[in-house]
Amino acid sequence: MHHLLPLLVAVPLLGAALLAAVGRHVPRLVAESTACAVSAGTAALAVVLLTHSSPPLTEWAGGWEPVDGHSVGIVLTGDGPGLGMDALVSVLTLAALAYSWRSFDEPPHGHAGAFPALVLVFQAGMCGFVIAGDLFNAFVWFELMSVVAYALTGHRVEEARAVQGALAFAVVNSLGAYALLMGIALLYARTGELALTRIGDALDAQGPPDALVLAGFVLVLTGLLVKAAAVPFQFWLPDAHAVAPTPVCMLLSGVMVELGVFGVWRVYDTVFSGPGGLPAADAERVLTVLGALTAVLGAVMCWHQRHIKRLLAYSTIAHTGLFLLGIGTLTPEGDDGVALYVVGHAGVKAALFACAGILLDRYGSVDEHVLHGRAGPLRGVAVMVVAGGLGLAGLPPFGTALGKSVDEEAVGGPLTVLYVLASAVTAAAVLRVAARVFWGLGPAPRDAGGEGTADPDETTGSGEEPETTRRLGRVPDTMTAVPALLLAGALAAGTVPGFGDAVARAVSGATTAGLVHTSVHWTPLGVGLGLLSSVLAVAVAVVRPGLLVAPDRAPALRRLQSGHIGDYVAWLLVGTTVLGVLALPAVLSG
């Protein structure tokens, strides 16, 4: 079975090449159906390999196997977490392609295969990243994923804001990639190895970490945390989501950001968790501090948005913080909870972005003020938005709730309160939008006709253009079926018997702790905390009418989202410095 691992990357790449070659000569129906078939086939292959991944599958591409214990070849590792993420990536890619089928109008005109080809290359980069067994090739897939994401974000090149958002995305993420590459170079200089496990073994053989190992750790984590949009590396994400096409937003928030968190977990667990890496206490401090800051800032900024796509982007940032807190426990329970949380979050967040796209194409805006009370006829969409908001809150039996409950018990103490509050606030923001947009609750906004009173540092969403040739009079069935199925999948993750245990077994098979895994199941405490965060979300969004309106005057934190690339680069340097300071005791104690 290990010989099939390269197909997880090769199949979408070949599909993209085919569409790029013949896309000008085939109807759009054929091009999009082909792309959907390729994504579905890749997902099926990942699931088949996942059932045969114990022990983990290993394939040396091109037959370049190690000689005398040293290797320079491309190694692919098909373990539970990697293949599980491949399946998730492929399923969400299929959902994004199905959502755009026969509805999303993308440039360039006359080339029906252009957009689906780019999406398939994006899928290939993400699939390659999660099964890469060596750091350098993980960087290669990281860059492929990033470059295609830049193009997809700025796909509507006729719009200046799309180009600006894509440029900010490209500059910040490219600098993160350079940091990752420099970190890889330092580790290679120290160990002479590129394979993840061999780097870890070499560092352990050399004793306690020194300044060079610390620098490698900080630079590698900087690159991965930029992709994860953790504070203070997060500024590119809201700008990118505000201008990216809806299907692209579904992938950015649904899986790409989570791949940054996956990379942090993978690199620490295989490279830096031993005696030659970063001590557990220092790694826990780094991840806990950054996770807490990310969760708090993401939740606060989420509440203060009226641009629905930006609001959802900040919700993603807040949940990234919760994921980092979970893996920061450095326990099997924390890892299992994050894995299940990510699965549920992918379905819920992609569904919410799909609903935002429906509003954009039906009413020509994603501004909460402009849409006030106008979307009442879309009752099915209203139900899905409410369900998605409650899913973000962690309402049982969503998969987000089960993963969240496992992590809450793993972190314990004050951090459990942070889980409840962050999830409640982000969910409350979504429920507030639903209450105002679909039912017209709360006072009518005074600036609903335009952007005249909007803050200069934030687009409001009223200037957005529909992604169809004209505003939809009737929403196509595919656009409503996709979010409905995604929400159903998020529910299934928390209700299907044995699914949580299957996720735990898959995760534990790739950890340094061996095959020990926890039992993932509902507990009275987990159910109670999920209900509590859901009740808080509803109370904040609905019970107090005055809170239904996003504040006109944003806190000083919003001013940091300036839109200036230079500011974002400065914050990236600040974040790298903070990482170094938080990890410095590892060297001083050594």
C-alpha positions in Angstrom: 0.0 0.0 0.0 2.9 2.4 0.7 3.6 2.7 -3.1 0.2 4.5 -3.4 1.2 7.4 -1.2 2.6 9.5 -4.0 -0.8 9.4 -5.7 -2.2 11.6 -3.0 -0.2 14.4 -4.6 0.2 13.1 -8.1 -3.6 12.7 -8.8 -4.6 16.3 -8.1 -1.5 17.6 -9.9 -2.2 15.5 -13.0 -5.9 16.6 -12.9 -4.8 20.2 -12.7 -2.4 19.7 -15.7 -5.2 18.2 -17.7 -7.6 21.0 -16.9 -5.0 23.6 -17.7 -4.3 22.0 -21.1 -7.9 21.4 -22.3 -9.8 23.9 -20.2 -10.2 26.3 -23.2 -11.8 23.5 -25.3 -14.3 21.9 -23.0 -17.6 23.1 -21.5 -17.5 24.4 -18.0 -19.7 21.5 -16.8 -17.0 19.0 -18.0 -14.1 20.9 -16.4 -15.8 21.3 -13.0 -17.1 17.7 -13.0 -13.6 16.5 -13.7 -12.2 18.5 -10.9 -14.8 17.2 -8.5 -14.0 13.6 -9.6 -10.3 14.1 -9.0 -10.9 15.5 -5.5 -13.3 12.7 -4.6 -10.9 10.1 -5.9 -8.1 11.5 -3.8 -10.3 11.6 -0.7 -11.3 7.9 -1.3 -7.6 7.0 -1.7 -6.7 8.7 1.6 -9.4 6.9 3.4 -8.3 3.5 2.0 -4.7 4.2 3.0 -5.8 5.4 6.4 -7.3 2.0 7.2 -3.9 0.5 6.4 -1.6 3.0 8.2 -0.6 0.9 11.2 2.3 0.8 11.3 2.8 4.1 9.4 3.4 3.7 5.6 6.7 5.0 4.3 7.7 5.6 0.7 11.0 6.9 -0.7 10.0 8.7 -3.9 12.1 7.6 -6.9 13.7 4.8 -4.9 16.2 7.1 -3.2 16.4 5.1 0.0 18.9 5.8 2.9 22.4 4.6 2.5 24.4 3.9 5.7 21.7 5.6 7.7 21.8 8.9 5.7 19.3 10.1 3.1 18.8 12.9 0.6 15.6 11.5 -1.0 12.0 12.5 -0.7 10.3 10.5 2.0 6.5 10.4 2.4 5.0 9.2 5.7 1.5 7.9 5.7 0.5 7.9 9.4 -2.9 8.4 11.0 -2.7 12.2 11.4 -1.2 12.8 7.9 -3.7 10.6 6.0 -6.5 11.9 8.1 -5.6 15.5 7.2 -5.3 14.4 3.5 -8.8 13.0 3.6 -10.1 16.2 5.3 -8.3 18.4 2.7 -9.7 16.4 -0.2 -13.3 16.4 1.1 -13.2 20.2 1.7 -11.7 20.7 -1.7 -14.6 18.7 -3.2 -17.0 20.8 -1.2 -15.5 24.1 -2.4 -15.6 22.9 -6.1 -19.1 21.6 -5.7 -20.2 25.0 -4.2 -18.7 26.9 -7.1 -20.2 24.5 -9.7 -22.4 26.3 -12.1 -22.5 29.4 -9.9 -19.2 31.0 -9.2 -18.1 33.1 -12.2 -14.3 33.4 -12.2 -11.8 35.1 -14.6 -10.3 34.5 -17.1 -13.3 34.1 -19.3 -13.1 31.5 -21.9 -11.0 29.1 -19.9 -13.3 26.9 -17.9 -10.5 24.9 -16.4 -8.5 27.8 -14.9 -10.1 28.0 -11.5 -10.6 24.3 -10.8 -7.0 23.7 -11.9 -5.7 26.2 -9.4 -7.8 24.6 -6.7 -6.5 21.1 -7.5 -2.9 22.4 -7.3 -3.8 24.0 -3.9 -5.1 20.6 -2.8 -1.9 18.9 -4.0 0.3 21.3 -2.0 -1.7 20.7 1.2 -1.7 17.0 0.7 2.0 16.9 0.1 2.7 19.0 3.2 0.9 16.7 5.7 2.6 13.5 4.4 6.1 15.0 4.0 8.6 13.0 6.1 11.4 15.5 5.8 11.6 19.2 6.6 12.9 20.4 3.3 10.2 18.8 1.2 7.6 20.0 3.7 8.9 23.5 2.9 8.5 22.8 -0.8 4.9 21.8 -0.4 4.4 24.7 2.0 5.5 27.1 -0.7 3.5 25.4 -3.5 0.4 25.7 -1.2 1.2 29.3 -0.5 1.9 30.5 -4.1 -1.4 29.0 -5.3 -3.2 30.5 -2.4 -1.9 33.9 -3.3 -3.3 33.5 -6.9 -6.6 32.2 -5.6 -7.0 35.1 -3.1 -6.4 37.7 -5.9 -8.2 35.7 -8.5 -10.5 38.6 -9.2 -7.6 40.7 -10.5 -9.9 43.4 -11.9 -10.5 44.5 -8.3 -7.8 46.6 -6.5 -8.8 45.3 -3.1 -8.3 41.7 -4.2 -4.8 42.5 -5.5 -4.0 44.3 -2.2 -5.2 41.5 0.0 -3.4 38.9 -2.1 -0.2 41.0 -1.9 -0.3 41.3 1.9 -0.9 37.5 2.0 2.0 36.9 -0.3 4.5 39.2 1.5 3.8 38.0 5.0 3.6 34.4 4.2 6.7 34.6 2.0 8.7 36.0 4.9 7.4 33.2 7.1 8.6 30.7 4.5 12.0 32.3 4.5 12.1 32.0 8.3 11.2 28.3 7.9 13.9 27.8 5.3 16.5 29.4 7.5 15.5 27.3 10.4 15.8 24.2 8.3 19.3 25.3 7.2 20.4 25.7 10.8 19.1 22.3 11.8 20.7 20.7 8.7 24.0 22.4 9.6 23.9 20.9 13.1 22.7 17.4 12.3 23.4 16.8 8.6 19.8 15.4 8.3 16.6 16.5 6.8 14.2 13.7 7.7 12.1 14.7 10.7 12.8 11.7 12.9 16.5 11.6 12.0 16.9 15.3 13.0 15.3 14.5 16.3 17.5 11.5 16.9 20.6 13.6 16.0 19.7 16.4 18.3 19.0 14.0 21.2 22.5 12.4 20.7 24.1 15.8 21.0 22.7 16.7 24.4 20.8 19.7 25.7 19.8 22.5 23.2 22.1 25.4 22.6 21.6 28.8 20.9 21.7 27.3 17.4 19.0 24.7 18.2 16.9 27.5 19.8 17.3 29.7 16.7 16.2 26.8 14.5 13.2 26.1 16.7 12.2 29.8 16.6 12.5 30.2 12.9 10.7 27.0 12.0 7.9 27.8 14.3 7.7 31.4 13.0 7.0 30.0 9.5 4.4 27.6 10.7 2.6 30.1 13.0 2.4 32.6 10.2 0.5 30.0 8.2 -1.6 29.3 11.3 -2.4 33.0 11.7 -1.5 33.0 15.4 -1.0 36.3 17.1 1.0 38.4 16.2 1.3 36.9 12.8 -2.4 37.0 12.0 -2.8 40.3 10.2 -2.8 38.8 6.7 -5.8 36.5 7.3 -8.7 39.0 7.6 -7.4 41.0 4.7 -7.2 37.9 2.5 -10.6 36.5 3.6 -12.3 39.9 2.8 -11.3 39.7 -0.8 -10.9 36.0 -1.6 -13.7 34.2 -3.5 -16.0 32.3 -1.2 -14.8 28.8 -2.3 -11.3 29.9 -1.5 -12.3 31.2 1.9 -13.8 27.8 2.7 -10.4 26.2 2.1 -8.3 28.9 3.8 -10.2 28.8 7.1 -11.4 25.2 6.8 -8.0 23.5 6.4 -5.1 25.7 5.3 -4.8 27.6 8.6 -5.1 24.3 10.5 -2.2 22.9 8.6 0.0 25.5 10.3 -1.1 24.1 13.7 -0.6 20.6 12.3 3.0 21.6 11.4 3.7 22.9 14.8 2.5 19.7 16.4 4.4 17.5 13.9 7.7 19.4 14.2 7.7 19.6 17.9 6.7 16.0 18.4 9.2 14.5 16.0 12.1 16.9 16.2 12.2 19.0 19.4 10.4 16.8 22.0 13.5 14.8 23.1 16.4 15.7 25.4 18.2 17.5 22.5 15.2 19.7 21.7 13.1 22.1 23.7 12.2 21.0 27.3 8.5 20.3 27.8 8.0 23.1 30.3 9.4 25.7 27.8 7.4 24.3 24.8 4.2 24.4 27.0 4.9 28.0 27.9 5.5 29.0 24.3 2.3 27.4 23.0 0.1 28.4 26.0 1.1 32.1 25.9 0.7 32.4 22.1 -2.5 30.3 22.2 -4.1 32.4 24.9 -3.2 35.7 23.2 -4.5 34.4 19.9 -7.8 33.2 21.4 -8.5 36.4 23.3 -7.6 38.8 20.5 -9.4 36.7 17.8 -12.6 36.6 19.9 -12.5 40.4 20.7 -11.9 41.4 17.1 -14.5 38.9 15.9 -17.2 40.7 17.9 -16.2 44.1 16.6 -16.7 43.3 12.9 -19.6 44.1 10.6 -17.9 42.6 7.5 -19.2 39.1 7.7 -16.2 37.4 6.0 -13.8 39.3 8.3 -15.9 38.3 11.3 -15.5 34.7 10.3 -11.8 35.2 9.7 -11.3 36.5 13.2 -13.3 33.5 14.5 -10.8 31.3 12.8 -8.0 33.1 14.5 -9.7 32.7 17.9 -10.1 28.9 17.3 -6.5 28.7 16.2 -5.6 29.9 19.7 -7.7 27.2 21.2 -6.0 24.6 19.0 -2.6 25.8 20.2 -3.7 25.6 23.8 -4.7 22.0 23.2 -1.4 20.8 21.7 0.4 23.0 24.3 -0.7 20.5 27.0 1.7 18.0 25.4 -0.6 15.2 26.4 -2.4 12.5 24.3 -5.7 13.9 25.5 -4.9 17.4 24.2 -3.8 16.0 20.8 -6.9 13.9 20.5 -9.2 16.8 21.4 -7.5 19.1 18.9 -7.7 16.5 16.1 -11.5 16.1 16.6 -12.0 19.8 17.1 -10.3 20.5 13.8 -12.5 18.1 12.0 -15.7 19.6 13.4 -14.4 23.2 12.9 -13.6 22.5 9.2 -17.2 21.6 8.5 -18.8 24.4 10.5 -16.5 27.2 9.3 -16.6 26.1 5.6 -20.4 26.0 5.9 -20.6 29.5 7.4 -18.4 30.9 4.6 -20.6 29.2 2.1 -23.6 30.9 3.7 -21.8 34.3 3.5 -21.2 33.7 -0.2 -24.9 33.1 -0.7 -25.7 36.4 0.9 -23.1 38.1 -1.3 -24.5 36.6 -4.5 -28.1 37.2 -3.6 -27.9 40.7 -2.1 -24.6 42.1 -3.3 -23.1 42.7 0.1 -21.6 41.0 3.2 -22.1 44.1 5.4 -24.2 43.3 8.4 -25.6 46.8 8.4 -26.6 46.8 4.7 -28.2 43.4 5.0 -30.2 44.3 8.1 -33.6 42.5 7.8 -33.2 41.8 4.0 -32.4 38.1 4.0 -35.6 37.0 5.7 -36.8 34.9 2.7 -33.6 32.7 2.9 -35.0 30.6 5.8 -32.9 27.6 5.1 -29.7 29.7 5.0 -30.8 31.3 8.3 -31.1 27.9 10.0 -27.7 26.9 8.7 -26.1 30.1 10.0 -27.6 29.6 13.4 -26.5 26.0 13.5 -23.0 27.0 12.5 -22.9 29.6 15.2 -24.0 27.1 17.8 -21.4 24.7 16.4 -18.7 27.3 17.0 -20.0 27.7 20.5 -19.5 23.9 21.1 -23.1 22.9 21.4 -23.4 19.1 21.8 -23.5 16.9 19.8 -21.4 18.8 17.2 -17.9 17.4 16.7 -16.5 20.8 17.7 -18.2 20.3 21.1 -16.7 16.8 21.6 -13.2 18.0 20.7 -13.6 21.1 22.7 -14.7 19.1 25.8 -11.7 16.8 25.6 -9.4 19.8 25.4 -11.1 21.6 28.2 -10.5 18.7 30.5 -6.9 18.4 29.3 -6.0 22.1 29.9 -7.9 22.4 33.2 -8.0 25.5 35.4 -8.3 29.0 34.1 -7.7 27.9 30.5 -11.0 26.0 30.6 -12.7 29.4 31.2 -10.9 30.8 28.2 -12.2 27.9 26.0 -15.8 28.7 27.1 -15.5 32.4 26.7 -13.7 32.5 23.4 -16.0 30.0 21.8 -19.0 31.8 23.2 -18.0 35.3 21.9 -17.2 34.1 18.4 -20.5 32.2 18.3 -22.3 35.2 19.6 -21.0 37.3 16.8 -22.3 34.9 14.3 -25.7 34.6 16.0 -25.8 38.4 16.1 -25.4 38.6 12.4 -28.1 36.0 11.9 -30.5 37.9 14.2 -29.9 41.2 12.3 -29.6 40.0 8.8 -32.4 37.4 8.7 -34.9 38.7 11.3 -34.0 42.4 11.4 -33.6 42.4 15.2 -31.9 45.4 16.9 -32.0 49.0 15.9 -31.7 49.8 12.2 -28.2 51.0 11.3 -27.9 54.6 10.3 -25.2 54.0 7.7 -26.8 51.1 5.9 -26.7 52.8 2.5 -22.9 52.9 2.1 -19.5 53.2 3.7 -19.5 56.8 4.6 -19.3 56.3 8.4 -17.2 53.2 8.2 -13.8 53.1 10.0 -11.1 54.0 7.5 -9.0 50.9 8.5 -11.7 48.4 7.6 -13.9 47.6 4.6 -17.5 47.2 5.6 -18.5 44.7 3.0 -21.0 46.9 1.3 -18.7 47.5 -1.6 -18.3 43.8 -2.4 -19.3 42.6 -5.9 -21.3 39.3 -6.3 -19.3 36.4 -7.6 -21.9 35.6 -10.3 -22.5 37.6 -13.4 -25.5 39.2 -11.8 -27.3 38.9 -8.4 -29.0 35.7 -7.9 -32.8 35.7 -8.1 -32.8 32.1 -6.9 -30.0 30.4 -5.0 -28.8 27.3 -6.8 -29.4 24.0 -5.0 -25.7 23.2 -5.0 -24.9 26.4 -3.0 -27.3 25.4 -0.3 -26.7 21.6 -0.3 -22.9 22.0 0.3 -23.2 23.9 3.6 -26.0 21.6 4.7 -23.8 18.6 4.1 -20.8 20.2 5.8 -22.9 20.9 8.9 -24.2 17.3 8.8 -20.6 16.1 8.7 -19.7 18.3 11.7 -22.6 16.8 13.6 -21.6 13.2 12.6 -18.1 13.8 14.0 -19.7 14.1 17.4 -22.5 11.5 17.1 -21.2 8.6 15.1 -20.3 5.8 17.6 -16.6 5.1 17.7 -15.5 8.1 15.6 -13.8 9.9 18.4 -11.9 6.7 19.4 -10.9 6.2 15.8 -9.4 9.7 15.7 -7.6 9.0 19.0 -6.1 5.8 17.7 -5.0 7.5 14.5 -3.3 10.3 16.4 -1.6 8.1 19.0 0.0 5.9 16.4 2.2 8.8 15.3 3.2 10.2 18.7 6.4 9.5 20.6 4.3 8.0 23.4 3.7 4.9 21.2 0.4 3.3 20.8 -1.2 4.5 24.0 -4.4 6.4 23.3 -7.2 7.8 25.2 -10.9 7.1 25.0 -12.7 10.0 23.5 -16.3 10.2 24.7 -18.9 12.6 26.1 -18.6 13.4 29.8 -21.0 15.3 32.0 -18.5 18.0 32.4 -17.9 18.3 28.7 -21.6 18.4 27.9 -22.2 21.0 30.7 -19.4 23.3 29.4 -20.7 23.0 25.9 -24.2 24.0 27.0 -22.8 26.8 29.0 -20.8 28.3 26.1 -23.9 28.0 23.9 -26.2 29.7 26.4 -23.7 32.5 26.9 -23.5 32.9 23.1 -27.3 33.2 22.7 -27.5 35.5 25.7 -24.8 37.9 24.5 -26.2 38.0 20.9 -30.0 38.1 21.6 -31.0 38.8 25.1 -29.6 42.3 25.3 -30.8 44.2 22.2 -28.1 46.9 22.6 -25.4 44.3 22.0 -26.9 43.3 18.7 -25.1 46.2 17.0 -21.4 45.9 16.3 -19.8 49.0 18.0 -19.2 51.9 15.6 -16.1 52.8 17.5 -13.7 49.9 17.5 -11.2 49.4 20.2 -7.6 50.4 19.6 -6.8 46.8 18.7 -8.7 47.3 15.4 -6.3 50.0 14.5 -3.5 47.5 14.3 -5.2 46.0 11.2 -4.0 48.9 9.2 -3.8 47.3 5.8 -0.2 48.4 5.4 2.2 45.6 4.6 5.1 47.3 6.4 3.1 47.2 9.7 2.4 43.5 9.2 6.1 42.8 8.5 7.1 44.7 11.7 4.6 42.6 13.7 6.1 39.4 12.2 9.5 40.5 13.5 8.0 41.2 16.9 6.4 37.8 17.0 9.7 36.1 16.1 11.4 38.0 19.0 8.6 37.0 21.4 9.0 33.4 20.4 12.8 33.6 21.2 12.2 35.2 24.5 9.6 32.6 25.6 11.9 29.8 24.6 15.2 31.3 25.9 15.1 29.6 29.3 15.7 26.3 27.6 19.2 27.5 26.6 19.9 29.3 29.9 19.0 26.3 31.9 21.1 24.0 29.7 
